[in-house]
Amino acid sequence: MLRIISGRLKGKKLKTPKGSQTRPTLEKTRDALYNVLQSRYPLEAYEAFDLFSGSGALGFEAYSRGAQKVFFFENNRQGYRQLRQNVALLSLESCCTVYNTDTIQWLKNQSWQGGPKLFLLDPPYQTELAQKTIDIIASKGKSLAESLLVIETEINVAFDYPVFFHLFQQKIFGKTRLDFFEIK
C-alpha cells in the first residue's frame, strides 16, 4: 500500500492495482517533486492532471498539498476502478475526477481555459507517450501559459521541448529523472 506523505491527507493509504501494470512513484521521489514545486509555486492556484495515473499517487499528493482539483487518466480498467475506489475512500468525489480513456486523445480534444494547470507526466517507460504528450501540450500554446509540467522518466531518455518550455529544475534518483518545466 502507498501512503500520502504530506499535506491535508498525510498518512492516508492508497490501494494499488495488483500485478505489474503500475510503477508507483517512490515516496522519496514524490516528496522531492513536491518540495521543488512548493518552494516556487502555490499549488492552490493549480488544477492538477495526473496523466497515465497508474496508482494515482502523484495526483493524490497534489491534492493533499493544495491543488484545487485533480483529474486522473488511466486506460487500464483495473487501474481505473482502483482509482475510483480511492477517490471514494478518501471522500474526494467533489474535487477529483477519474477518466478511463486514452490520455493522448483526450488531450488532443481539449481547448484549455481557466487558470494554470499542473501536468504530472509519468507514462510507461520505453514508450513514445511522453514525447507525444509534450507535443500536444506544446501545440496548445498560449492557452497553457504559466502552467507547469513535471515529467518522470528514465535517466538517459531525451525529449524534444519547444523553446517556451522553461526547464527550471532537474532531479535524479538512481535510474529515474524528474524534469520540471514552466510553460511561458
DRENPA-3360 file (N, C-alpha, C; in nm, 2 decimals, always signed):
BEGIN
1 = MLRIISGR = +0.08/-0.12/+0.00/+0.00/+0.00/+0.00/+0.09/+0.12/+0.00 ~ +0.04/+0.22/-0.07/+0.11/+0.35/-0.08/+0.05/+0.44/+0.03 ~ +0.12/+0.54/+0.07/+0.06/+0.64/+0.16/+0.09/+0.78/+0.11 ~ +0.01/+0.87/+0.15/+0.03/+1.01/+0.11/+0.12/+1.07/+0.22 ~ +0.22/+1.13/+0.17/+0.33/+1.17/+0.26/+0.33/+1.30/+0.33 ~ +0.24/+1.39/+0.28/+0.24/+1.53/+0.34/+0.10/+1.60/+0.30 ~ +0.07/+1.70/+0.38/-0.04/+1.78/+0.35/-0.17/+1.74/+0.42 ~ -0.28/+1.78/+0.37/-0.41/+1.76/+0.44/-0.45/+1.61/+0.44;
9 = LKGKKLKT = -0.40/+1.53/+0.36/-0.43/+1.38/+0.36/-0.31/+1.30/+0.41 ~ -0.21/+1.37/+0.48/-0.09/+1.30/+0.52/-0.13/+1.17/+0.60 ~ -0.06/+1.06/+0.56/-0.07/+0.93/+0.63/-0.19/+0.85/+0.57 ~ -0.27/+0.90/+0.49/-0.38/+0.82/+0.43/-0.32/+0.72/+0.33 ~ -0.38/+0.60/+0.33/-0.33/+0.49/+0.25/-0.41/+0.48/+0.12 ~ -0.34/+0.44/+0.01/-0.40/+0.42/-0.12/-0.38/+0.28/-0.16 ~ -0.49/+0.22/-0.20/-0.48/+0.09/-0.25/-0.43/+0.10/-0.40 ~ -0.35/+0.00/-0.44/-0.30/+0.00/-0.57/-0.34/-0.13/-0.64;
17 = PKGSQTRP = -0.35/-0.12/-0.78/-0.38/-0.24/-0.85/-0.28/-0.35/-0.83 ~ -0.32/-0.48/-0.83/-0.23/-0.59/-0.81/-0.16/-0.61/-0.95 ~ -0.05/-0.67/-0.94/+0.03/-0.71/-1.06/+0.13/-0.60/-1.10 ~ +0.18/-0.61/-1.22/+0.29/-0.52/-1.26/+0.24/-0.42/-1.36 ~ +0.11/-0.39/-1.36/+0.06/-0.29/-1.45/+0.10/-0.15/-1.41 ~ +0.13/-0.12/-1.29/+0.17/+0.01/-1.25/+0.31/+0.01/-1.19 ~ +0.37/+0.13/-1.19/+0.50/+0.15/-1.13/+0.49/+0.28/-1.04 ~ +0.44/+0.26/-0.92/+0.41/+0.38/-0.84/+0.54/+0.46/-0.81;
25 = TLEKTRDA = +0.53/+0.59/-0.81/+0.64/+0.68/-0.78/+0.68/+0.66/-0.64 ~ +0.81/+0.64/-0.61/+0.86/+0.61/-0.47/+0.83/+0.74/-0.39 ~ +0.82/+0.71/-0.26/+0.79/+0.82/-0.16/+0.90/+0.93/-0.17 ~ +1.02/+0.89/-0.17/+1.13/+0.99/-0.17/+1.12/+1.08/-0.30 ~ +1.09/+1.02/-0.41/+1.08/+1.09/-0.53/+0.96/+1.18/-0.53 ~ +0.84/+1.13/-0.48/+0.73/+1.22/-0.47/+0.75/+1.34/-0.38 ~ +0.82/+1.31/-0.26/+0.85/+1.42/-0.17/+0.94/+1.52/-0.23 ~ +1.04/+1.48/-0.30/+1.13/+1.57/-0.37/+1.06/+1.65/-0.48;
33 = LYNVLQSR = +0.97/+1.59/-0.55/+0.90/+1.65/-0.66/+0.81/+1.77/-0.60 ~ +0.74/+1.74/-0.49/+0.65/+1.84/-0.44/+0.73/+1.95/-0.36 ~ +0.84/+1.91/-0.30/+0.93/+2.01/-0.23/+0.98/+2.11/-0.34 ~ +1.02/+2.07/-0.45/+1.06/+2.16/-0.56/+0.94/+2.25/-0.60 ~ +0.83/+2.19/-0.63/+0.71/+2.27/-0.67/+0.67/+2.37/-0.57 ~ +0.65/+2.32/-0.44/+0.60/+2.41/-0.34/+0.70/+2.52/-0.30 ~ +0.83/+2.50/-0.32/+0.92/+2.61/-0.29/+0.91/+2.72/-0.39 ~ +0.85/+2.70/-0.50/+0.84/+2.81/-0.61/+0.70/+2.85/-0.64;
41 = YPLEAYEA = +0.60/+2.76/-0.62/+0.47/+2.79/-0.67/+0.36/+2.75/-0.57 ~ +0.25/+2.83/-0.56/+0.14/+2.80/-0.47/+0.05/+2.70/-0.54 ~ +0.06/+2.57/-0.49/-0.02/+2.47/-0.56/-0.17/+2.50/-0.55 ~ -0.22/+2.58/-0.46/-0.36/+2.62/-0.45/-0.41/+2.69/-0.58 ~ -0.31/+2.74/-0.66/-0.35/+2.81/-0.78/-0.37/+2.72/-0.90 ~ -0.34/+2.59/-0.88/-0.34/+2.50/-1.00/-0.45/+2.39/-0.99 ~ -0.49/+2.35/-1.11/-0.56/+2.22/-1.12/-0.46/+2.12/-1.17 ~ -0.46/+2.00/-1.11/-0.36/+1.90/-1.14/-0.42/+1.80/-1.24;
49 = FDLFSGSG = -0.34/+1.75/-1.33/-0.37/+1.65/-1.43/-0.27/+1.54/-1.42 ~ -0.31/+1.43/-1.35/-0.22/+1.31/-1.33/-0.24/+1.22/-1.46 ~ -0.16/+1.24/-1.56/-0.17/+1.17/-1.68/-0.10/+1.04/-1.67 ~ -0.16/+0.93/-1.72/-0.11/+0.80/-1.71/-0.10/+0.76/-1.56 ~ -0.21/+0.78/-1.49/-0.22/+0.78/-1.34/-0.16/+0.66/-1.27 ~ -0.19/+0.54/-1.33/-0.14/+0.42/-1.26/-0.20/+0.42/-1.12 ~ -0.12/+0.43/-1.01/-0.17/+0.42/-0.88/-0.24/+0.55/-0.84 ~ -0.21/+0.66/-0.91/-0.27/+0.79/-0.87/-0.19/+0.86/-0.76;
57 = ALGFEAYS = -0.08/+0.81/-0.72/+0.00/+0.87/-0.61/+0.04/+1.01/-0.63 ~ +0.08/+1.04/-0.76/+0.12/+1.18/-0.79/+0.00/+1.28/-0.77 ~ -0.12/+1.24/-0.82/-0.23/+1.32/-0.82/-0.29/+1.34/-0.68 ~ -0.30/+1.23/-0.60/-0.35/+1.24/-0.46/-0.25/+1.33/-0.38 ~ -0.12/+1.32/-0.40/-0.03/+1.40/-0.33/-0.05/+1.55/-0.37 ~ -0.08/+1.57/-0.50/-0.10/+1.71/-0.54/-0.22/+1.77/-0.47 ~ -0.33/+1.69/-0.46/-0.45/+1.74/-0.39/-0.41/+1.76/-0.24 ~ -0.34/+1.67/-0.18/-0.31/+1.68/-0.04/-0.23/+1.80/-0.01;
65 = RGAQKVFF = -0.15/+1.84/-0.10/-0.06/+1.96/-0.08/-0.12/+2.09/-0.14 ~ -0.25/+2.09/-0.18/-0.31/+2.21/-0.21/-0.38/+2.23/-0.34 ~ -0.35/+2.15/-0.44/-0.42/+2.16/-0.57/-0.57/+2.17/-0.56 ~ -0.63/+2.26/-0.63/-0.78/+2.28/-0.63/-0.85/+2.15/-0.66 ~ -0.82/+2.10/-0.78/-0.89/+1.98/-0.83/-0.78/+1.89/-0.90 ~ -0.81/+1.76/-0.91/-0.72/+1.67/-0.97/-0.80/+1.58/-1.07 ~ -0.75/+1.57/-1.19/-0.80/+1.49/-1.29/-0.71/+1.37/-1.32 ~ -0.76/+1.25/-1.30/-0.68/+1.13/-1.32/-0.71/+1.06/-1.46;
73 = FENNRQGY = -0.61/+1.01/-1.53/-0.63/+0.95/-1.65/-0.56/+0.81/-1.65 ~ -0.65/+0.71/-1.67/-0.59/+0.57/-1.67/-0.68/+0.49/-1.77 ~ -0.61/+0.43/-1.87/-0.68/+0.35/-1.96/-0.70/+0.20/-1.93 ~ -0.62/+0.16/-1.83/-0.63/+0.02/-1.78/-0.76/+0.01/-1.69 ~ -0.85/-0.08/-1.72/-0.98/-0.09/-1.64/-0.95/-0.12/-1.49 ~ -0.86/-0.21/-1.46/-0.84/-0.24/-1.32/-0.78/-0.12/-1.25 ~ -0.69/-0.05/-1.31/-0.63/+0.07/-1.25/-0.74/+0.18/-1.24 ~ -0.82/+0.20/-1.34/-0.93/+0.29/-1.33/-1.02/+0.26/-1.21;
81 = RQLRQNVA = -1.07/+0.14/-1.20/-1.15/+0.10/-1.09/-1.09/+0.13/-0.95 ~ -0.96/+0.10/-0.94/-0.89/+0.12/-0.82/-0.88/+0.27/-0.78 ~ -0.86/+0.35/-0.89/-0.85/+0.50/-0.87/-0.99/+0.55/-0.82 ~ -1.09/+0.50/-0.88/-1.23/+0.55/-0.84/-1.25/+0.51/-0.69 ~ -1.21/+0.39/-0.66/-1.23/+0.34/-0.52/-1.15/+0.43/-0.42 ~ -1.03/+0.46/-0.46/-0.95/+0.55/-0.37/-1.01/+0.69/-0.35 ~ -1.07/+0.74/-0.46/-1.14/+0.87/-0.45/-1.25/+0.86/-0.36 ~ -1.33/+0.75/-0.37/-1.44/+0.73/-0.28/-1.40/+0.71/-0.13;
89 = LLSLESCC = -1.30/+0.63/-0.11/-1.25/+0.61/+0.02/-1.20/+0.73/+0.09 ~ -1.14/+0.82/+0.01/-1.09/+0.95/+0.07/-1.20/+1.06/+0.07 ~ -1.32/+1.03/+0.02/-1.43/+1.13/+0.01/-1.39/+1.25/-0.07 ~ -1.33/+1.22/-0.19/-1.28/+1.33/-0.27/-1.36/+1.35/-0.41 ~ -1.48/+1.30/-0.41/-1.56/+1.30/-0.53/-1.58/+1.44/-0.58 ~ -1.59/+1.54/-0.50/-1.62/+1.68/-0.54/-1.50/+1.75/-0.60 ~ -1.38/+1.69/-0.58/-1.26/+1.76/-0.63/-1.17/+1.67/-0.71 ~ -1.20/+1.54/-0.73/-1.12/+1.45/-0.81/-1.21/+1.38/-0.91;
97 = TVYNTDTI = -1.16/+1.38/-1.03/-1.23/+1.31/-1.14/-1.14/+1.21/-1.20 ~ -1.19/+1.09/-1.23/-1.12/+0.98/-1.29/-1.17/+0.95/-1.43 ~ -1.08/+0.95/-1.53/-1.12/+0.92/-1.66/-1.06/+0.78/-1.70 ~ -1.14/+0.70/-1.76/-1.09/+0.57/-1.82/-1.09/+0.59/-1.97 ~ -0.98/+0.65/-2.02/-0.97/+0.70/-2.15/-0.83/+0.70/-2.20 ~ -0.81/+0.71/-2.33/-0.68/+0.73/-2.39/-0.63/+0.88/-2.36 ~ -0.53/+0.89/-2.28/-0.48/+1.03/-2.24/-0.45/+1.11/-2.36 ~ -0.38/+1.06/-2.46/-0.34/+1.13/-2.58/-0.46/+1.19/-2.65;
105 = QWLKNQSW = -0.56/+1.10/-2.68/-0.68/+1.15/-2.75/-0.75/+1.26/-2.67 ~ -0.76/+1.24/-2.54/-0.83/+1.33/-2.45/-0.76/+1.47/-2.46 ~ -0.63/+1.47/-2.45/-0.55/+1.60/-2.45/-0.57/+1.67/-2.59 ~ -0.57/+1.59/-2.70/-0.59/+1.65/-2.83/-0.72/+1.72/-2.84 ~ -0.82/+1.68/-2.78/-0.96/+1.73/-2.79/-0.98/+1.85/-2.69 ~ -0.89/+1.89/-2.61/-0.91/+1.99/-2.51/-0.89/+2.13/-2.57 ~ -0.97/+2.23/-2.53/-0.94/+2.37/-2.55/-0.94/+2.43/-2.41 ~ -0.82/+2.46/-2.37/-0.79/+2.50/-2.23/-0.84/+2.64/-2.20;
113 = QGGPKLFL = -0.90/+2.65/-2.08/-0.94/+2.78/-2.03/-0.92/+2.78/-1.88 ~ -0.93/+2.89/-1.82/-0.92/+2.90/-1.67/-0.77/+2.92/-1.63 ~ -0.75/+2.89/-1.51/-0.61/+2.92/-1.45/-0.51/+2.82/-1.50 ~ -0.39/+2.83/-1.43/-0.28/+2.74/-1.47/-0.30/+2.60/-1.43 ~ -0.24/+2.51/-1.51/-0.25/+2.37/-1.49/-0.12/+2.31/-1.44 ~ -0.13/+2.20/-1.37/-0.01/+2.13/-1.33/-0.02/+1.99/-1.39 ~ +0.06/+1.96/-1.49/+0.06/+1.83/-1.56/+0.17/+1.74/-1.50 ~ +0.12/+1.63/-1.45/+0.21/+1.53/-1.39/+0.22/+1.41/-1.49;
121 = LDPPYQTE = +0.34/+1.40/-1.55/+0.35/+1.30/-1.66/+0.45/+1.19/-1.62 ~ +0.39/+1.07/-1.60/+0.47/+0.96/-1.57/+0.42/+0.84/-1.65 ~ +0.44/+0.84/-1.78/+0.39/+0.73/-1.86/+0.48/+0.60/-1.85 ~ +0.43/+0.49/-1.90/+0.51/+0.37/-1.90/+0.64/+0.40/-1.97 ~ +0.75/+0.35/-1.92/+0.88/+0.37/-1.98/+0.89/+0.29/-2.11 ~ +0.99/+0.32/-2.19/+1.01/+0.26/-2.32/+0.89/+0.27/-2.41 ~ +0.82/+0.39/-2.40/+0.71/+0.42/-2.50/+0.74/+0.56/-2.55 ~ +0.66/+0.60/-2.65/+0.67/+0.74/-2.70/+0.56/+0.82/-2.64;
129 = LAQKTIDI = +0.49/+0.78/-2.54/+0.38/+0.85/-2.48/+0.43/+0.99/-2.42 ~ +0.54/+0.99/-2.36/+0.59/+1.12/-2.30/+0.61/+1.22/-2.41 ~ +0.68/+1.19/-2.52/+0.70/+1.28/-2.63/+0.57/+1.33/-2.70 ~ +0.48/+1.23/-2.72/+0.35/+1.27/-2.78/+0.28/+1.37/-2.69 ~ +0.28/+1.34/-2.56/+0.22/+1.43/-2.46/+0.28/+1.57/-2.46 ~ +0.41/+1.58/-2.46/+0.48/+1.71/-2.47/+0.44/+1.78/-2.60 ~ +0.43/+1.71/-2.71/+0.40/+1.77/-2.84/+0.25/+1.83/-2.83 ~ +0.16/+1.75/-2.78/+0.02/+1.80/-2.77/+0.01/+1.92/-2.68;
137 = IASKGKSL = +0.07/+1.92/-2.56/+0.07/+2.03/-2.47/+0.13/+2.15/-2.54 ~ +0.24/+2.13/-2.61/+0.31/+2.24/-2.68/+0.22/+2.30/-2.79 ~ +0.14/+2.22/-2.85/+0.05/+2.27/-2.96/-0.06/+2.36/-2.91 ~ -0.09/+2.35/-2.78/-0.19/+2.43/-2.72/-0.15/+2.58/-2.69 ~ -0.01/+2.60/-2.70/+0.04/+2.73/-2.69/+0.00/+2.82/-2.57 ~ -0.04/+2.94/-2.61/-0.07/+3.04/-2.50/-0.18/+3.00/-2.41 ~ -0.27/+2.91/-2.45/-0.38/+2.88/-2.35/-0.33/+2.80/-2.23 ~ -0.21/+2.76/-2.23/-0.15/+2.69/-2.12/-0.03/+2.77/-2.06;
145 = AESLLVIE = -0.02/+2.89/-2.09/+0.09/+2.98/-2.04/+0.08/+2.98/-1.88 ~ +0.19/+2.98/-1.82/+0.20/+2.97/-1.67/+0.17/+2.84/-1.61 ~ +0.14/+2.74/-1.69/+0.12/+2.60/-1.64/+0.25/+2.54/-1.62 ~ +0.25/+2.43/-1.54/+0.37/+2.35/-1.51/+0.36/+2.21/-1.56 ~ +0.47/+2.16/-1.60/+0.48/+2.02/-1.65/+0.60/+1.95/-1.57 ~ +0.57/+1.84/-1.51/+0.67/+1.76/-1.44/+0.67/+1.62/-1.51 ~ +0.79/+1.58/-1.55/+0.80/+1.45/-1.62/+0.89/+1.36/-1.55 ~ +0.84/+1.24/-1.52/+0.92/+1.14/-1.46/+0.96/+1.04/-1.56;
153 = TEINVAFD = +1.09/+1.02/-1.58/+1.13/+0.93/-1.69/+1.26/+0.86/-1.65 ~ +1.31/+0.77/-1.73/+1.44/+0.71/-1.71/+1.55/+0.81/-1.73 ~ +1.66/+0.80/-1.66/+1.76/+0.90/-1.66/+1.82/+0.93/-1.80 ~ +1.83/+0.83/-1.89/+1.90/+0.85/-2.01/+1.81/+0.89/-2.13 ~ +1.68/+0.91/-2.11/+1.59/+0.94/-2.21/+1.59/+1.09/-2.25 ~ +1.60/+1.13/-2.37/+1.60/+1.26/-2.42/+1.46/+1.29/-2.49 ~ +1.41/+1.42/-2.47/+1.29/+1.46/-2.54/+1.32/+1.59/-2.61 ~ +1.23/+1.62/-2.71/+1.24/+1.75/-2.78/+1.13/+1.84/-2.71;
161 = YPVFFHLF = +1.18/+1.95/-2.66/+1.09/+2.05/-2.60/+1.09/+2.18/-2.68 ~ +0.97/+2.24/-2.69/+0.97/+2.37/-2.75/+1.04/+2.48/-2.67 ~ +1.08/+2.59/-2.73/+1.16/+2.69/-2.66/+1.08/+2.76/-2.55 ~ +0.95/+2.76/-2.55/+0.87/+2.82/-2.45/+0.85/+2.73/-2.33 ~ +0.91/+2.61/-2.33/+0.91/+2.53/-2.21/+1.04/+2.56/-2.13 ~ +1.03/+2.62/-2.02/+1.14/+2.67/-1.94/+1.17/+2.56/-1.84 ~ +1.29/+2.49/-1.85/+1.33/+2.39/-1.76/+1.39/+2.46/-1.64 ~ +1.33/+2.45/-1.52/+1.38/+2.53/-1.41/+1.44/+2.43/-1.30;
169 = QQKIFGKT = +1.43/+2.30/-1.32/+1.49/+2.21/-1.22/+1.49/+2.07/-1.28 ~ +1.60/+2.00/-1.24/+1.61/+1.86/-1.28/+1.66/+1.78/-1.16 ~ +1.60/+1.67/-1.13/+1.64/+1.59/-1.01/+1.67/+1.45/-1.06 ~ +1.77/+1.38/-1.00/+1.79/+1.24/-1.04/+1.79/+1.15/-0.92 ~ +1.72/+1.04/-0.93/+1.71/+0.94/-0.82/+1.74/+0.81/-0.88 ~ +1.87/+0.76/-0.87/+1.90/+0.63/-0.92/+1.89/+0.63/-1.07 ~ +1.80/+0.55/-1.13/+1.77/+0.55/-1.27/+1.66/+0.64/-1.32 ~ +1.60/+0.71/-1.23/+1.49/+0.80/-1.25/+1.53/+0.95/-1.26;
177 = RLDFFEIK = +1.47/+1.02/-1.35/+1.49/+1.16/-1.36/+1.36/+1.24/-1.36 ~ +1.36/+1.35/-1.29/+1.24/+1.44/-1.29/+1.28/+1.57/-1.36 ~ +1.20/+1.61/-1.46/+1.22/+1.74/-1.53/+1.11/+1.83/-1.49 ~ +1.14/+1.95/-1.45/+1.04/+2.05/-1.41/+1.04/+2.16/-1.51 ~ +0.92/+2.19/-1.57/+0.91/+2.29/-1.67/+0.80/+2.39/-1.63 ~ +0.82/+2.52/-1.66/+0.71/+2.62/-1.66/+0.69/+2.65/-1.81 ~ +0.56/+2.65/-1.85/+0.53/+2.69/-1.99/+0.51/+2.84/-1.99 ~ +0.60/+2.90/-2.07/+0.60/+3.05/-2.08/+0.51/+3.10/-2.19;
% end
